[in-house]
Amino acid sequence: MPEWLLYPAVIVAGIAAGIINTLAGNGSAITLSVLVFLGLPANMANGTNRLAILFQSYVGYRTFKNNDLLISEGKWWMIIPAVIGAIIGAYVAVDLDEQMLNLAMGVLMVFLLILVLVNPKKWLADQKPDMSKVKSWKTILIFFLVGFHGGFIQAGVGVLLLAALVLGAGYSLKYANGIKLLIVLFFTAPAFLLFLYKGQVVWFWAILLTIGQIIGAWIAANFASHYPNANVWVRRVLIVVIIVAIGKFFGAY
């Protein structure tokens, strides 16, 4: 493939990842694969991917907020432990082999798929979160662990966040994606800075991915905000994403 064709291809991959990340998660499976295909070592791909995640999360979060689909009460109970976990996870990621974590994530994704399939009403309900569940030590622990994974390797963290928000804190998908993106925004920033400090960001590819993922986030957030049956479609996307993630984490491709 001529080198100049790689540029729009990377942007298109970013758009696809932005849509998937905004509606469900695990869009980084696309972008990380693309970056590795371009010849970046795994740790460089992991760091380069973070700039696009940062901007995509901001655009998606602002779009949900502008459409009155963001519930910010209790957000610090989730954001602070997630940020702490992400910093620790990113610090570990710059030096540690991720093989064992991928195996554990594959098992977890199988469990999440079962939960999504057997209890559709929980995922499709149009309800606001239960603040007594949000403001608890259980929430702090859950979001610390999710943040750790997000700092270690971005892929799959959106799925974990949605599960924590819907099953743990009582959000519906209608409101969960907005706060999910806000949490990702907060814990991606310090992780990105650490990768940047370690010299593990390739700016050219990072900027191209960022352009694509901003576009994808805007498209997806507006769809989720205005389409009447968005919850149904988001759940369908989530199921597909989890199945793909299972294959990825178990090394099927």
C-alpha positions in Angstrom: 0.0 0.0 0.0 1.4 3.5 -0.9 2.3 5.4 2.2 0.0 8.3 1.5 -3.0 5.9 1.6 -2.2 5.1 5.2 -3.1 8.6 6.3 -6.8 8.5 5.4 -6.9 4.8 6.5 -5.7 5.8 10.0 -8.3 8.6 10.2 -11.1 6.2 9.2 -9.9 3.7 11.8 -10.1 6.6 14.3 -13.7 7.4 13.3 -14.7 3.7 13.8 -12.9 3.6 17.1 -14.5 6.9 18.2 -18.0 5.6 17.5 -17.4 2.3 19.2 -15.7 3.9 22.2 -18.5 6.4 22.7 -21.4 3.9 22.4 -19.8 1.0 24.1 -16.0 0.6 24.4 -13.0 -1.4 23.2 -12.5 0.8 20.1 -8.8 0.8 21.1 -8.7 -2.8 19.8 -8.9 -1.2 16.3 -6.5 1.6 16.9 -3.9 -0.4 18.7 -4.0 -3.0 15.9 -3.5 -0.3 13.3 -0.6 1.2 15.2 1.1 -2.1 15.6 0.5 -2.7 11.8 2.3 0.6 11.1 5.3 -0.8 12.9 5.0 0.7 16.4 6.1 -1.5 19.3 3.3 -2.4 21.7 4.3 0.1 24.3 4.6 2.9 21.8 1.2 2.0 20.3 -0.3 2.0 23.8 1.1 5.5 24.5 0.3 7.0 21.1 -3.3 5.8 21.3 -3.9 7.9 24.5 -4.0 11.4 22.8 -7.0 10.4 20.6 -8.8 8.9 23.6 -8.3 12.1 25.5 -9.9 14.3 22.9 -12.5 11.8 21.8 -13.7 11.6 25.4 -13.9 15.3 25.8 -16.0 15.8 22.6 -18.3 12.9 23.5 -18.8 14.1 27.1 -19.5 17.7 25.9 -22.0 16.4 23.4 -23.9 14.4 25.9 -23.8 17.3 28.4 -25.1 19.8 25.7 -28.0 17.3 25.1 -28.9 17.1 28.9 -27.8 13.5 29.2 -25.1 13.9 31.8 -25.7 13.3 35.5 -22.7 14.6 37.4 -23.9 14.1 41.0 -21.5 11.7 42.8 -19.0 11.9 39.9 -16.0 12.3 42.2 -16.8 9.0 43.9 -16.0 7.4 40.6 -13.5 9.8 39.0 -10.9 10.1 41.9 -10.4 6.3 42.4 -10.3 5.8 38.7 -7.6 8.4 38.2 -5.5 6.9 41.0 -5.9 3.4 39.5 -5.0 4.7 36.1 -1.8 6.4 37.3 -0.7 3.1 38.9 -1.8 1.1 35.9 0.1 3.3 33.5 3.2 3.2 35.6 3.1 -0.6 35.6 2.3 -0.8 31.8 5.5 0.9 30.7 7.6 -2.1 31.9 5.3 -5.1 32.3 4.1 -7.8 29.9 0.4 -7.7 29.5 -0.2 -11.4 28.7 -1.6 -12.4 32.1 -3.9 -9.4 32.3 -5.3 -10.2 28.8 -6.1 -13.7 30.0 -7.9 -12.3 33.0 -9.7 -9.8 30.9 -10.9 -12.5 28.5 -12.5 -14.4 31.4 -14.1 -11.2 32.7 -15.5 -10.4 29.2 -17.1 -13.8 29.1 -18.8 -13.0 32.4 -19.9 -9.6 31.2 -21.4 -11.1 28.0 -23.5 -13.4 30.1 -24.7 -10.5 32.2 -25.7 -8.4 29.2 -27.5 -11.3 27.5 -29.5 -12.7 30.5 -30.7 -9.4 32.0 -31.7 -7.1 29.1 -34.2 -5.1 31.1 -31.4 -3.9 33.4 -29.5 -2.5 30.4 -32.5 -1.0 28.5 -34.3 0.6 31.5 -34.6 4.4 31.3 -33.7 5.4 34.8 -31.4 7.7 36.7 -28.7 6.3 39.0 -29.2 5.3 42.7 -26.9 7.7 44.5 -26.8 5.5 47.6 -25.0 2.9 45.4 -22.8 5.6 43.8 -21.6 7.1 47.0 -20.1 3.9 48.6 -16.8 2.2 49.3 -17.8 -0.5 46.9 -18.0 2.1 44.1 -14.5 3.4 45.1 -13.0 -0.1 44.8 -14.7 -0.9 41.6 -13.7 2.3 39.8 -10.1 2.0 41.2 -9.8 -1.4 39.5 -11.4 -0.2 36.3 -9.0 2.8 36.3 -6.1 0.5 36.8 -7.0 -1.4 33.7 -7.6 1.8 31.8 -4.1 3.0 32.7 -2.5 -0.3 31.9 -4.1 -0.9 28.5 -7.0 1.2 27.2 -8.7 -1.6 25.3 -11.9 -2.9 27.0 -12.1 -0.2 29.7 -15.3 1.3 28.2 -17.0 -2.0 28.5 -15.9 -2.3 32.1 -17.1 1.2 32.9 -20.5 0.6 31.4 -20.9 -2.6 33.4 -19.8 -0.8 36.6 -22.2 2.1 35.9 -25.2 0.1 34.8 -24.9 -3.0 37.1 -23.1 -1.3 40.0 -24.4 2.2 40.2 -27.8 1.8 38.6 -27.4 4.0 35.6 -29.3 3.3 32.4 -27.3 3.2 29.1 -29.0 6.5 28.3 -27.1 8.3 31.0 -24.1 5.9 31.5 -22.2 6.8 28.4 -21.9 10.5 29.3 -20.4 9.9 32.7 -18.3 7.1 31.3 -16.6 9.5 28.9 -16.0 12.0 31.7 -14.3 9.4 33.8 -12.2 8.2 30.9 -11.2 11.9 30.2 -10.0 12.3 33.8 -8.0 9.1 34.0 -6.6 9.2 30.5 -4.9 12.6 31.1 -2.3 11.5 33.7 -1.8 8.2 31.9 -1.0 10.1 28.6 1.4 12.4 30.4 3.3 9.4 31.8 3.6 7.8 28.4 4.7 11.1 27.0 7.3 11.5 29.7 8.6 8.0 28.9 8.9 9.0 25.2 6.2 6.5 24.1 4.1 8.8 21.9 4.5 9.1 18.1 2.8 12.5 17.5 2.1 12.2 13.8 0.0 9.0 14.1 -1.5 10.3 17.4 -2.8 13.4 15.7 -4.3 11.5 12.7 -6.1 9.2 15.1 -7.3 12.1 17.2 -8.9 13.7 14.1 -10.8 10.5 13.4 -11.9 9.8 16.9 -13.2 13.3 17.5 -15.4 12.9 14.4 -16.5 9.4 15.5 -17.3 10.6 19.1 -19.4 13.5 17.8 -21.4 11.2 15.5 -22.0 8.6 18.1 -22.9 11.0 20.9 -25.5 12.8 18.8 -27.0 9.5 17.7 -27.3 8.3 21.3 -28.8 11.6 22.3 -31.5 12.0 19.6 -32.4 8.5 18.4 -35.5 7.2 20.3 -34.3 3.5 20.4 -30.6 4.4 21.1 -30.5 2.1 24.2 -31.4 -0.9 22.1 -28.8 -0.2 19.5 -26.1 0.6 22.1 -26.8 -2.7 23.8 -26.4 -4.5 20.5 -23.1 -2.7 19.8 -22.0 -3.6 23.3 -22.7 -7.3 22.7 -20.7 -7.3 19.5 -17.9 -5.4 21.1 -17.7 -7.8 24.0 -17.6 -10.8 21.7 -14.8 -9.3 19.6 -13.0 -8.4 22.8 -13.2 -12.0 24.0 -11.5 -13.2 20.9 -8.9 -10.4 21.2 -8.0 -11.0 24.8 -7.8 -14.8 24.3 -5.4 -14.3 21.3 -7.8 -15.6 18.6 -6.5 -12.9 16.2 
